[in-house]
Amino acid sequence: MKNRLLVLFVGFLTAFTLTPVLGQDSFDILIRGGRVVDGTGTPWYYADVAISNDRIVAIGDLGNANTSRVIDATGLVVSPGFIDPHTHALQGIFDVPNAESALLQGVTTLTEGNDGSSPFPIDEHYRAIEDLQISPNWAVFVGQGTIRGSVIGAEDREATPAEMERMKQMVREAMEQGALGISTGLFYVPGSFTSTEEVIELTKVASEYGGIYISHMRNEAFALLDSVNETIRIGEEANIPVQMTHHKVIGVQNWGASVESLRLVDEARARGIDVTIDQYPYTASQTSINALIPQWAQEGGREQLLSRIMSQETRSTIKNEVVNLILYDRGGGDPKNVFISRNSWDPEMAGKNLAELTEEANMDPTPENAADVVFDIIRGGGATAVYHAIGPDDVVRIMQHPATTIGSDGPVGIFGEGAPHPRQYGTFARVLGHFVRERGVITLEEAVKKMSNQSARRLNIHDRGLITKGYFADIAVFDADEIIDKATFEDPHQYAVGMKYVLVNGEIVVENGSHNGARPGRVLYGPGYAGN
Ligand SMILES: [Zn+2]
């Protein structure tokens, strides 16, 4: 607020002390002398970028313009602010409405409601975000798991016709309240109990409103290709654009499967099915410790899972499947590849891996003994874990695919809390620093496009994501030689460096590399929004 007043005050003074020259333009902010990477993929070019109110109003040689605030971008890149199509930012945004972890990477729009889990109703949620006042823009998908959970619960069965009608009505309501589309988490309970046909019926409703379908697929390990085919089929039969979110290949013996998954995407696109991808640039995932438990054992919810774990009949069957998931799936072949990242009932556990925890329990760190430790963690109250099991060559191959965009899959960082996956602090800076500058996997122009314009088109945000006249002034100004992620798995609570200025809706939020406290973010309504 202080900064905003100062800007106003300086602007006021300037207006009175400078004699306006006839024919001279007047702007609120002029970003001068930077290399513009405009989000289209076009090679960078030198231009000044002028902003008045919340919009980009001029681009070109504007050196003599009458401006209350000049940002010297000499030697820096000026790009659209980044749009994150997959976050779990509801975790953290109410604690940290400044969302430094995102803004300091140049992220100006966060998308929630992924993996089938979303706030509901959407309008109430949007009002809460507006009341909170946050730094980035905000938009959500409606979650199929949330809808099924509220209508059917955690039961593994088909929906009745009446339940189907009720669920469709909820999708309709969400789309009219401004959801971007519908998400599923077919890997998670209750999404895993949903037939493909049921998903098609619900996505048809989102399609009527111009929304998209974004899916955490049923399986990203041994059955990855079946899941890709299922996602494509849903897109085809529901006539809806689909996005395979955080596309990756889990489990050492599945590595390389992206050759085939990307071929399926290319074939589908050639047939006219609009399939796209997003990914995070890491070789580890993060999700609940329940990812090591077979889905059938989770039916009905936590109490039933606990009784199945305790029961003599089912315990050993579950245990065998946990061992298999450690050896051939999420566990990356060894208990030492699974790290607890957050544990509300025993915070000391955060940062330790399953092998260490097994040894602490005076057992050899075999997969069998680690499975017992997993049962103990679930009995204690559960936890979130980081799983090192993603193929590194697949990460590169997927990044280079033209249909791929970048998304963090992370919450808003609460600085110092737990041992989270570093992606919430590092995703976008890591692409620019590690994959573009250090390894040359994609060009700077491609990276910016994948992080801005391409996600904006996909999400039906048609006035953001480019440096072009008339668009909202969501802008990132960074040093391409310096930008890098600092957060690591060992030491995750580190902000990215190299981001110099970030503007959201024409207001400066990051200034000289620091967040200035401004909170100009807005709710962005989806294509079916029916108005107030
Ligand atoms: Zn997910």
Residues whose N, C-alpha, C, O or C-beta is under 5 A from the ligand:
A	BS01	ZN	D115 H216
